[in-house]
């Protein structure tokens, strides 16, 4: 995850669909047709080197806006137990990159051979195996989300899927905006002494630090916390910008279906943070620093 505090630890941690920003006209058959202005702006977007844009240009010229998926609350006002708020907020044109985390734990209660608080209409078994006691157990998949869920299995086995990145589910055009970043707000004086700053982002006002946005807690943040930094300039397809008091990610090149989203700061943001203009330069500096010591 790229953050304004966590970039220095990179080496250690190895749409509302389309919102038209221009007008359209009606053709003789009643269908919408593109105006000359639409064509000119799309051509300008395709040819532009967006990695050199200012934050004001990103905000003014973005063509598409993709909002988070609204989190559906359960009967007690909580997000469904099968996933965190951060996972549930993932837009429909994106998919999480997951890695299985299986380990044995001792459970005090053994309810049944089905997932906790689940039924057969919601979940279906995709893997069957034997527990230590010889009892048959299952790994389940959530039918509606089509993703493996964090579930407790009978006996002493727990299977969890850890989100390790974000990929595109379909083609995403250049000039698309995602966000804003969601997280807990801390001023310099209110940061907990034992805070993990890996997911801290700095917000500035008139060039001066104002507050942090902390995306550590998956129950209080959104999917943007999972996006990994671009360690090579050629890999970068997102630019992080501060517009107003919010942080957004903009696509700086078309992203094909199945590609991982990788982000670095736009030039204005990097300058305020006193960071290199690309993740590649940051990695080089980290390597030189480690070799020096």
C-alpha positions as CSV (number, residue, x, y, z in Angstrom):
1,X,0.0,0.0,0.0
2,X,1.3,3.4,-0.9
3,X,0.9,6.2,1.7
4,X,2.6,9.5,2.4
5,X,4.1,7.9,5.5
6,X,4.7,4.4,4.3
7,X,6.7,5.0,1.2
8,X,10.0,4.7,3.1
9,X,9.1,1.1,4.1
10,X,8.5,0.0,0.5
11,X,11.6,-2.1,0.5
12,X,10.5,-3.9,3.6
13,X,7.0,-4.5,2.4
14,X,8.3,-6.6,-0.6
15,X,-20.2,4.4,-11.7
16,X,-22.0,6.0,-11.2
17,X,-20.0,4.8,-14.2
18,X,-19.1,7.4,-16.8
19,X,-19.8,11.1,-15.9
20,X,-19.6,13.0,-19.1
21,X,-17.7,16.3,-18.7
22,X,-18.7,17.5,-22.2
23,X,-22.0,17.8,-24.0
24,X,-23.5,15.5,-26.5
25,X,-26.0,16.2,-29.3
26,X,-28.9,14.2,-30.6
27,X,-28.7,12.6,-34.0
28,X,-31.6,12.2,-36.5
29,X,-32.4,8.8,-35.1
30,X,-32.6,10.1,-31.6
31,X,-29.3,8.6,-30.5
32,X,-26.6,10.6,-28.7
33,X,-23.7,11.5,-30.9
34,X,-20.3,13.0,-29.9
35,X,-19.7,16.6,-30.6
36,X,-16.5,18.1,-31.9
37,X,-15.7,19.1,-28.4
38,X,-16.0,15.5,-27.1
39,X,-13.7,14.3,-29.9
40,X,-11.1,17.0,-29.3
41,X,-11.0,16.4,-25.5
42,X,-10.7,12.6,-25.9
43,X,-7.9,13.0,-28.4
44,X,-6.2,15.5,-26.0
45,X,-6.5,12.9,-23.2
46,X,-5.1,10.1,-25.2
47,X,-2.0,12.1,-26.3
48,X,-1.4,13.8,-22.9
49,X,1.5,12.8,-20.6
50,X,-0.6,12.9,-17.4
51,X,2.4,12.0,-15.2
52,X,3.4,15.7,-15.7
53,X,0.0,17.1,-14.8
54,X,-0.6,19.3,-11.8
55,X,-3.3,18.4,-9.3
56,X,-5.5,21.2,-10.6
57,X,-5.2,19.7,-14.1
58,X,-6.2,16.2,-12.9
59,X,-9.3,17.7,-11.2
60,X,-10.3,19.8,-14.2
61,X,-9.7,17.3,-17.0
62,X,-10.7,13.9,-15.6
63,X,-13.3,12.3,-17.9
64,X,-14.6,9.5,-15.8
65,X,-15.6,9.2,-12.2
66,X,-15.9,5.9,-10.4
67,X,-17.4,5.9,-6.9
68,X,-17.0,3.2,-4.2
69,X,-19.6,0.5,-3.9
70,X,-22.0,1.5,-1.1
71,X,-21.5,-0.8,1.9
72,X,-24.7,-2.7,2.8
73,X,-25.3,-2.7,6.6
74,X,-26.6,-5.7,8.4
75,X,-29.5,-5.8,11.0
76,X,-27.2,-4.3,13.7
77,X,-25.9,-1.6,11.4
78,X,-22.6,-3.4,10.7
79,X,-21.2,-4.4,7.3
80,X,-21.8,-8.1,6.4
81,X,-19.5,-10.3,8.4
82,X,-18.1,-12.1,5.3
83,X,-15.9,-9.1,4.4
84,X,-14.5,-5.9,5.8
85,X,-15.8,-2.4,5.0
86,X,-12.7,-1.8,2.9
87,X,-13.3,-4.9,0.8
88,X,-17.0,-4.2,0.4
89,X,-16.3,-0.7,-0.9
90,X,-14.5,-2.0,-4.0
91,X,-16.0,-0.6,-7.2
92,X,-17.6,-3.1,-9.5
93,X,-15.0,-2.6,-12.3
94,X,-12.3,-3.7,-9.9
95,X,-11.4,-7.0,-8.2
96,X,-9.3,-7.7,-5.1
97,X,-6.1,-9.7,-5.5
98,X,-6.1,-12.3,-2.8
99,X,-3.8,-14.8,-1.1
100,X,-5.0,-17.7,1.0
101,X,-3.9,-17.6,4.7
102,X,-4.7,-21.0,6.3
103,X,-3.8,-21.9,9.8
104,X,-5.0,-24.0,12.7
105,X,-6.5,-22.2,15.7
106,X,-8.4,-23.6,18.8
107,X,-12.1,-22.7,18.7
108,X,-14.2,-22.7,21.8
109,X,-17.4,-23.4,20.0
110,X,-18.1,-25.8,17.1
111,X,-21.5,-24.9,15.6
112,X,-21.8,-27.0,12.5
113,X,-20.2,-27.9,9.1
114,X,-21.4,-24.6,7.6
115,X,-19.8,-21.1,7.8
116,X,-20.7,-19.0,10.8
117,X,-24.0,-17.2,10.3
118,X,-24.4,-18.5,6.7
119,X,-26.8,-20.7,4.8
120,X,-26.6,-22.9,1.7
121,X,-28.3,-20.2,-0.5
122,X,-25.4,-17.8,0.3
123,X,-22.4,-20.2,0.3
124,X,-21.4,-23.3,-1.5
125,X,-18.4,-25.6,-0.7
126,X,-15.4,-25.4,-3.1
127,X,-13.0,-27.6,-1.1
128,X,-13.4,-30.6,1.2
129,X,-10.7,-31.8,3.6
130,X,-10.2,-33.7,6.8
131,X,-9.6,-32.1,10.2
132,X,-7.2,-33.6,12.8
133,X,-10.1,-35.4,14.4
134,X,-11.0,-37.0,11.0
135,X,-14.2,-35.1,10.6
136,X,-15.0,-33.8,7.1
137,X,-14.9,-30.0,6.7
138,X,-15.3,-27.6,3.8
139,X,-14.0,-24.3,2.5
140,X,-16.9,-22.1,1.2
141,X,-17.3,-19.5,-1.5
142,X,-19.8,-16.6,-1.3
143,X,-22.2,-17.0,-4.2
144,X,-23.1,-13.3,-4.5
145,X,-19.6,-11.9,-4.3
146,X,-17.9,-14.8,-6.1
147,X,-14.9,-14.5,-3.7
148,X,-13.6,-16.7,-1.0
149,X,-14.7,-15.3,2.4
150,X,-13.1,-15.2,5.8
151,X,-14.8,-18.2,7.4
152,X,-14.4,-20.4,10.4
153,X,-14.5,-24.1,9.8
154,X,-15.4,-27.0,12.1
155,X,-12.7,-28.2,14.5
156,X,-9.6,-26.1,14.7
157,X,-9.1,-24.9,11.1
158,X,-9.5,-21.3,9.9
159,X,-9.2,-20.2,6.3
160,X,-8.9,-16.5,5.5
161,X,-8.3,-14.7,2.3
162,X,-5.8,-11.8,2.6
163,X,-6.2,-8.9,0.2
164,X,-2.8,-8.1,-1.3
165,X,-3.6,-5.8,-4.2
166,X,-6.3,-4.5,-6.6
167,X,-6.8,-5.4,-10.2
168,X,-9.1,-4.2,-13.0
169,X,-12.1,-6.4,-13.8
170,X,-12.5,-4.7,-17.2
171,X,-10.8,-2.1,-19.4
172,X,-10.4,1.2,-17.6
173,X,-9.8,4.3,-19.8
174,X,-7.1,7.0,-19.2
175,X,-8.5,9.9,-17.2
176,X,-10.6,7.9,-14.7
177,X,-10.9,9.1,-11.1
178,X,-11.3,6.8,-8.1
179,X,-11.9,7.9,-4.5
180,X,-11.8,9.7,-2.2
181,X,-9.6,7.8,0.3
182,X,-11.4,7.0,3.5
183,X,-9.9,6.5,6.9
184,X,-9.6,7.8,10.5
185,X,-8.5,11.4,10.9
186,X,-5.6,12.4,13.2
187,X,-4.0,15.8,13.8
188,X,-0.3,15.9,14.8
189,X,-1.3,16.0,18.5
190,X,-4.0,13.3,18.4
191,X,-1.9,10.5,16.8
192,X,-1.8,7.5,19.2
193,X,1.7,6.8,20.6
194,X,1.7,3.2,19.4
195,X,0.1,4.1,16.0
196,X,1.2,2.0,12.9
197,X,1.9,4.7,10.4
198,X,2.2,2.4,7.4
199,X,-1.2,3.6,6.1
200,X,-0.9,7.3,7.0
201,X,-1.5,9.9,4.3
202,X,-0.8,13.6,4.9
203,X,-3.2,16.3,4.0
204,X,-1.9,19.8,3.4
205,X,-3.5,23.3,3.5
206,X,-1.6,26.1,1.8
207,X,1.5,23.9,1.6
208,X,1.5,23.2,5.3
209,X,0.7,19.9,7.0
210,X,-2.9,19.8,8.3
211,X,-3.8,16.3,9.3
212,X,-3.4,12.5,8.6
213,X,-5.8,10.1,7.0
214,X,-5.2,6.6,8.4
215,X,-6.3,3.6,6.3
216,X,-5.0,0.9,8.7
217,X,-8.4,-0.2,10.1
218,X,-10.2,-2.2,7.4
219,X,-13.5,-1.5,9.2
220,X,-13.1,2.2,8.8
221,X,-11.2,2.6,5.5
222,X,-12.0,1.8,1.9
223,X,-10.4,-0.3,-0.9
224,X,-7.8,2.3,-1.8
225,X,-5.7,1.1,1.2
226,X,-5.0,-2.1,-0.8
227,X,-3.5,-0.5,-3.9
228,X,0.3,-1.2,-4.1
229,X,3.0,1.4,-5.0
230,X,4.5,1.4,-8.5
231,X,8.1,0.4,-7.9
232,X,9.0,1.0,-11.6
233,X,8.0,4.1,-13.6
234,X,6.8,2.0,-16.5
235,X,4.4,0.1,-14.2
236,X,2.6,3.1,-12.8
237,X,-0.9,3.5,-14.0
238,X,-2.4,5.6,-11.2
239,X,-1.4,9.1,-9.8
240,X,-2.3,10.1,-6.2
241,X,-3.5,13.7,-5.9
242,X,-4.9,15.9,-3.2
243,X,-8.0,17.8,-4.4
244,X,-9.3,20.0,-1.7
245,X,-9.1,18.0,1.5
246,X,-9.5,14.6,-0.2
247,X,-7.1,12.2,-1.9
248,X,-8.0,10.6,-5.2
249,X,-6.3,8.2,-7.6
250,X,-6.4,9.0,-11.3
251,X,-5.5,6.7,-14.2
252,X,-2.6,8.0,-16.2
253,X,-2.8,5.4,-18.9
254,X,-5.4,2.9,-20.1
255,X,-5.6,-0.2,-17.8
256,X,-6.5,-3.5,-19.5
257,X,-8.7,-6.1,-17.9
258,X,-6.8,-8.2,-15.3
259,X,-3.9,-5.6,-14.8
260,X,-2.9,-4.6,-11.2
261,X,-3.5,-1.0,-10.2
262,X,-0.2,0.6,-9.1
263,X,0.1,4.1,-7.8
264,X,2.6,6.9,-7.2
265,X,2.3,10.5,-6.2
266,X,1.6,13.2,-8.8
267,X,4.4,15.8,-9.0
268,X,2.7,18.4,-6.8
269,X,2.0,15.8,-4.1
270,X,5.5,14.3,-4.3
271,X,7.0,17.8,-4.0
272,X,5.1,18.6,-0.8
273,X,6.2,15.3,0.7
274,X,9.8,15.8,-0.5
275,X,9.6,12.4,-2.3
276,X,11.1,11.5,-5.6
277,X,8.9,11.9,-8.7
278,X,8.6,8.1,-9.2
279,X,8.7,4.9,-7.1
280,X,11.6,3.7,-9.2
281,X,13.8,6.6,-8.0
282,X,12.6,6.0,-4.4
283,X,13.7,2.4,-4.6
284,X,17.1,3.5,-6.0
285,X,17.6,5.9,-3.1
286,X,16.6,3.3,-0.5
287,X,19.1,0.8,-2.0
288,X,21.9,3.4,-2.0
289,X,21.0,4.3,1.6
290,X,21.1,0.6,2.7
291,X,24.3,0.0,0.9
292,X,25.9,3.0,2.5
293,X,25.2,1.5,6.0
